[in-house]
Amino acid sequence: MDKLPICLIMLLAVLLNSCGRKSSTAVPGKGSDSIYRYDHIYHIAISEPQRALALADTAEMLNLLRPDHTCLNAVKAMIYQNGLGQRKLAKFYSQKAYEDTEFRKDTNSYLNNLAQLAGLCYKSSDYAAAIRHATEGLQMARTHGLQNLEAKFLMYIGMSQFYTGITKDAQANMNRSIALYEKIVDKEQSWSSVNDLLYTLGETMAALCAIGDYEQAATLIPNILKANSRHEQMVDQAPPGAIDMYKAFVYAQCMEVYQYLGHKEQAGECYQKCLSTDYVKSPDGVVLLTHYRIWTGDYRQALHDIRTAKRIYRQKRNTESEYYANELLADEMEALTRLGQYKEAVDVSREIIALKDTLFERKQQDDAQELAVIYESGEKDRQIQKEQAEKHLLIVFVTAVIVALGVVVHYNRRMRRRNVSLVRSVQKGIACKDELLQKEEECLVYKAQIETMAKRLEELEHTPDDDSSASVVNAEATGVTESGITVDEKELLKHALHQIAVRQLYLQPGITAKTLQEELHVPASLFGTHFKEQTGHSFSEHINKLRMDYAAKLLTEYPQYTIDAIAKMCGIDSRQHFHRLFSEYFGITPSAFRKNHLSSDNKDIKQ
């Protein structure tokens, strides 16, 4: 037995040595001059996205960036969105970063990634997810006093609400975002804050125009022109060409609103302002003026500008894009149609169809490549998890050996203590035996005395009890409430109600007062008149109220459940009966209640 702990100690030493043995594979350095640093990867994410991805993958596989390792998915999301323009992969990695519990500890990075995820959901038309993520970010941003992010989350909530038909709440949230950005601009006077304000104003006006509310869009024109004036004063802070480009977009948007409202003079002024920029002379900027020229009947000038832009695009071999098909070619076809050149217009329409087929095929190829990357990422994650599982298993095994060693040592000590205790027990047993012999002698004397006393007791049993008249039971006064129910009954009723709620007994189909009485072991009278006096409802009304409250909770928390399923979960077999009860208690049908749940959440945001 003494040799076993020694053997276990030797085995443990061998295992620990194997755990600490270093691999012979050379590992890249982690010093300050290493290229596998988070700040270096972030710096080249846009200028060299492919190289940044390669560095991030290597750093992830070799675990070189802890504690910044959790930020890698967020960096990959930014690379795919801004560097490579692949939104699906950007959303995939942004979602992975969002689900990383370690990443949540870095509040600023987590919120920035959450804002990126909300924006990606919005751009992919997943408006419900955009609202959900933006709402979470909004609450955190307010808690930590991050007004810039708060305004951004409000913007994504509002823009998503526009496209889900929640127009009133959308306008309110967009106005809050604009007001908050204007407050930030007044305080900071930075280019980034003014840029965010311009973007939010532009998106709000575009959304209002999309639903045909040009009057409301026109009310924002003074705000966007004021923001643009501030923007033009920040030449030193802005990237090259940014101020000129934003100016062109701002006046083009104002020009469109004025044109639809029939304010030709104001539209003409905005046209001249837009025309004064360099951006509208570029292939990308031509389309800003072609709409106006088509509206005003200047079809030949519009056609000339479009064909000039097309020539530049063809020289750059950049004709396969949604912009080229949906903007330039579509405007060219409209201008040709207005000029009566129908044959050429038909040729352009065929070019649009052919280009869209090409774009569709390319999109399928891109989707396949993105899915391959996602699959590869999943395989890599599984490999990392496998290695971690193997390490974990080894640690568990070593721990088990340590525990086993401890158990053996403890067992040996326990056996020694047990042997000592056994000896003492034997000694005590012998002493007890001697004492028992002495007690037996005393018992013989006591036995005789007991027999004498038994006879006397038998004689006394035949003597009348003189105090029999004093055997009146002093009953304990029982308190009674004003409603006629005793205090004990009231407490018992409280207990029964508590059990019904906590154990969710109300969900049992066909539940009755009798079944509850048997299950809770309480008198039947509790569920009669006194029940209604104490609760304000009859027994069946109380049960139905609990069921309906539970049904409302299920409707909001589990949108994938059907109404029939929820009815059965609440103990109601009849769909019609469930609808009637729900409508009586809440004044709304279950389906309408579920549909209005999102609107109710948005009202909470405003509060």
ChimeraX attribute file (.defattr): number of C-alpha atoms within 10 A of each C-alpha:
attribute: neighborCount
match mode: 1-to-1
recipient: residues
	/A:1	8
	/A:2	9
	/A:3	7
	/A:4	11
	/A:5	17
	/A:6	12
	/A:7	12
	/A:8	16
	/A:9	14
	/A:10	10
	/A:11	14
	/A:12	18
	/A:13	13
	/A:14	11
	/A:15	16
	/A:16	13
	/A:17	11
	/A:18	11
	/A:19	13
	/A:20	8
	/A:21	8
	/A:22	8
	/A:23	7
	/A:24	6
	/A:25	6
	/A:26	6
	/A:27	9
	/A:28	13
	/A:29	12
	/A:30	13
	/A:31	9
	/A:32	8
	/A:33	9
	/A:34	10
	/A:35	17
	/A:36	22
	/A:37	21
	/A:38	19
	/A:39	11
	/A:40	14
	/A:41	23
	/A:42	18
	/A:43	13
	/A:44	16
	/A:45	23
	/A:46	17
	/A:47	14
	/A:48	14
	/A:49	21
	/A:50	16
	/A:51	13
	/A:52	23
	/A:53	19
	/A:54	12
	/A:55	17
	/A:56	25
	/A:57	18
	/A:58	13
	/A:59	21
	/A:60	20
	/A:61	12
	/A:62	11
	/A:63	13
	/A:64	19
	/A:65	17
	/A:66	11
	/A:67	10
	/A:68	15
	/A:69	17
	/A:70	19
	/A:71	21
	/A:72	24
	/A:73	24
	/A:74	26
	/A:75	23
	/A:76	27
	/A:77	27
	/A:78	26
	/A:79	28
	/A:80	24
	/A:81	20
	/A:82	16
	/A:83	18
	/A:84	18
	/A:85	12
	/A:86	17
	/A:87	20
	/A:88	20
	/A:89	23
	/A:90	26
	/A:91	24
	/A:92	20
	/A:93	25
	/A:94	29
	/A:95	19
	/A:96	15
	/A:97	26
	/A:98	20
	/A:99	11
	/A:100	14
	/A:101	10
	/A:102	15
	/A:103	22
	/A:104	15
	/A:105	10
	/A:106	13
	/A:107	13
	/A:108	16
	/A:109	15
	/A:110	21
	/A:111	24
	/A:112	15
	/A:113	25
	/A:114	25
	/A:115	24
	/A:116	25
	/A:117	26
	/A:118	31
	/A:119	27
	/A:120	22
	/A:121	24
	/A:122	20
	/A:123	14
	/A:124	13
	/A:125	14
	/A:126	14
	/A:127	23
	/A:128	17
	/A:129	18
	/A:130	27
	/A:131	26
	/A:132	16
	/A:133	23
	/A:134	30
	/A:135	22
	/A:136	14
	/A:137	24
	/A:138	24
	/A:139	14
	/A:140	17
	/A:141	21
	/A:142	14
	/A:143	11
	/A:144	11
	/A:145	11
	/A:146	14
	/A:147	18
	/A:148	18
	/A:149	23
	/A:150	26
	/A:151	28
	/A:152	28
	/A:153	31
	/A:154	28
	/A:155	27
	/A:156	29
	/A:157	31
	/A:158	30
	/A:159	28
	/A:160	28
	/A:161	25
	/A:162	22
	/A:163	16
	/A:164	13
	/A:165	11
	/A:166	16
	/A:167	18
	/A:168	11
	/A:169	19
	/A:170	25
	/A:171	20
	/A:172	14
	/A:173	25
	/A:174	26
	/A:175	20
	/A:176	18
	/A:177	27
	/A:178	25
	/A:179	14
	/A:180	19
	/A:181	26
	/A:182	20
	/A:183	15
	/A:184	18
	/A:185	21
	/A:186	12
	/A:187	10
	/A:188	12
	/A:189	13
	/A:190	16
	/A:191	21
	/A:192	14
	/A:193	20
	/A:194	23
	/A:195	21
	/A:196	18
	/A:197	28
	/A:198	25
	/A:199	17
	/A:200	24
	/A:201	26
	/A:202	21
	/A:203	17
	/A:204	24
	/A:205	23
	/A:206	18
	/A:207	22
	/A:208	21
	/A:209	19
	/A:210	12
	/A:211	12
	/A:212	12
	/A:213	14
	/A:214	20
	/A:215	14
	/A:216	15
	/A:217	21
	/A:218	17
	/A:219	11
	/A:220	17
	/A:221	21
	/A:222	11
	/A:223	16
	/A:224	22
	/A:225	17
	/A:226	11
	/A:227	19
	/A:228	20
	/A:229	14
	/A:230	16
	/A:231	26
	/A:232	16
	/A:233	12
	/A:234	15
	/A:235	14
	/A:236	9
	/A:237	11
	/A:238	16
	/A:239	10
	/A:240	10
	/A:241	11
	/A:242	14
	/A:243	21
	/A:244	18
	/A:245	16
	/A:246	20
	/A:247	23
	/A:248	23
	/A:249	18
	/A:250	22
	/A:251	24
	/A:252	26
	/A:253	24
	/A:254	25
	/A:255	29
	/A:256	22
	/A:257	25
	/A:258	22
	/A:259	19
	/A:260	15
	/A:261	13
	/A:262	11
	/A:263	13
	/A:264	14
	/A:265	12
	/A:266	14
	/A:267	23
	/A:268	16
	/A:269	14
	/A:270	21
	/A:271	22
	/A:272	13
	/A:273	16
	/A:274	26
	/A:275	18
	/A:276	14
	/A:277	18
	/A:278	14
	/A:279	22
	/A:280	22
	/A:281	17
	/A:282	14
	/A:283	19
	/A:284	15
	/A:285	19
	/A:286	21
	/A:287	23
	/A:288	23
	/A:289	23
	/A:290	25
	/A:291	21
	/A:292	20
	/A:293	18
	/A:294	19
	/A:295	13
	/A:296	12
	/A:297	14
	/A:298	16
	/A:299	23
	/A:300	15
	/A:301	15
	/A:302	23
	/A:303	22
	/A:304	14
	/A:305	21
	/A:306	22
	/A:307	17
	/A:308	15
	/A:309	21
	/A:310	19
	/A:311	13
	/A:312	14
	/A:313	16
	/A:314	11
	/A:315	10
	/A:316	9
	/A:317	9
	/A:318	11
	/A:319	16
	/A:320	15
	/A:321	13
	/A:322	13
	/A:323	13
	/A:324	20
	/A:325	21
	/A:326	12
	/A:327	18
	/A:328	23
	/A:329	20
	/A:330	16
	/A:331	21
	/A:332	25
	/A:333	21
	/A:334	20
	/A:335	26
	/A:336	20
	/A:337	16
	/A:338	16
	/A:339	15
	/A:340	11
	/A:341	13
	/A:342	14
	/A:343	11
	/A:344	14
	/A:345	21
	/A:346	14
	/A:347	12
	/A:348	20
	/A:349	18
	/A:350	12
	/A:351	14
	/A:352	20
	/A:353	13
	/A:354	13
	/A:355	18
	/A:356	17
	/A:357	12
	/A:358	14
	/A:359	16
	/A:360	12
	/A:361	12
	/A:362	13
	/A:363	12
	/A:364	12
	/A:365	12
	/A:366	14
	/A:367	15
	/A:368	12
	/A:369	13
	/A:370	18
	/A:371	14
	/A:372	12
	/A:373	13
	/A:374	16
	/A:375	12
	/A:376	12
	/A:377	14
	/A:378	12
	/A:379	12
	/A:380	15
	/A:381	14
	/A:382	12
	/A:383	13
	/A:384	16
	/A:385	12
	/A:386	12
	/A:387	12
	/A:388	12
	/A:389	12
	/A:390	12
	/A:391	13
	/A:392	12
	/A:393	12
	/A:394	16
	/A:395	15
	/A:396	12
	/A:397	14
	/A:398	18
	/A:399	13
	/A:400	12
	/A:401	17
	/A:402	15
	/A:403	12
	/A:404	14
	/A:405	19
	/A:406	13
	/A:407	14
	/A:408	17
	/A:409	16
	/A:410	12
	/A:411	12
	/A:412	15
	/A:413	12
	/A:414	13
	/A:415	12
	/A:416	12
	/A:417	11
	/A:418	12
	/A:419	12
	/A:420	11
	/A:421	12
	/A:422	12
	/A:423	11
	/A:424	11
	/A:425	12
	/A:426	11
	/A:427	11
	/A:428	11
	/A:429	12
	/A:430	11
	/A:431	11
	/A:432	12
	/A:433	11
	/A:434	10
	/A:435	11
	/A:436	12
	/A:437	10
	/A:438	11
	/A:439	11
	/A:440	11
	/A:441	10
	/A:442	11
	/A:443	11
	/A:444	10
	/A:445	10
	/A:446	11
	/A:447	10
	/A:448	10
	/A:449	11
	/A:450	10
	/A:451	10
	/A:452	10
	/A:453	10
	/A:454	10
	/A:455	10
	/A:456	10
	/A:457	10
	/A:458	10
	/A:459	9
	/A:460	9
	/A:461	9
	/A:462	8
	/A:463	8
	/A:464	8
	/A:465	8
	/A:466	7
	/A:467	7
	/A:468	8
	/A:469	7
	/A:470	7
	/A:471	7
	/A:472	7
	/A:473	6
	/A:474	6
	/A:475	6
	/A:476	6
	/A:477	6
	/A:478	8
	/A:479	10
	/A:480	13
	/A:481	10
	/A:482	6
	/A:483	9
	/A:484	10
	/A:485	17
	/A:486	14
	/A:487	13
	/A:488	12
	/A:489	17
	/A:490	17
	/A:491	11
	/A:492	15
	/A:493	21
	/A:494	14
	/A:495	13
	/A:496	19
	/A:497	15
	/A:498	12
	/A:499	15
	/A:500	17
	/A:501	13
	/A:502	10
	/A:503	9
	/A:504	14
	/A:505	18
	/A:506	24
	/A:507	21
	/A:508	14
	/A:509	13
	/A:510	10
	/A:511	14
	/A:512	14
	/A:513	15
	/A:514	13
	/A:515	12
	/A:516	19
	/A:517	16
	/A:518	11
	/A:519	10
	/A:520	13
	/A:521	10
	/A:522	17
	/A:523	14
	/A:524	13
	/A:525	13
	/A:526	19
	/A:527	20
	/A:528	12
	/A:529	13
	/A:530	18
	/A:531	19
	/A:532	15
	/A:533	13
	/A:534	14
	/A:535	13
	/A:536	11
	/A:537	14
	/A:538	17
	/A:539	18
	/A:540	13
	/A:541	13
	/A:542	17
	/A:543	18
	/A:544	21
	/A:545	17
	/A:546	17
	/A:547	25
	/A:548	22
	/A:549	14
	/A:550	17
	/A:551	21
	/A:552	16
	/A:553	12
	/A:554	19
	/A:555	20
	/A:556	16
	/A:557	12
	/A:558	11
	/A:559	12
	/A:560	9
	/A:561	12
	/A:562	11
	/A:563	19
	/A:564	16
	/A:565	12
	/A:566	22
	/A:567	24
	/A:568	17
	/A:569	17
	/A:570	23
	/A:571	18
	/A:572	20
	/A:573	16
	/A:574	12
	/A:575	15
	/A:576	12
	/A:577	12
	/A:578	25
	/A:579	17
	/A:580	15
	/A:581	19
	/A:582	23
	/A:583	15
	/A:584	12
	/A:585	13
	/A:586	13
	/A:587	11
	/A:588	14
	/A:589	16
	/A:590	22
	/A:591	12
	/A:592	9
	/A:593	18
	/A:594	19
	/A:595	13
	/A:596	11
	/A:597	14
	/A:598	17
	/A:599	14
	/A:600	11
	/A:601	13
	/A:602	19
	/A:603	11
	/A:604	10
	/A:605	15
	/A:606	11
	/A:607	5
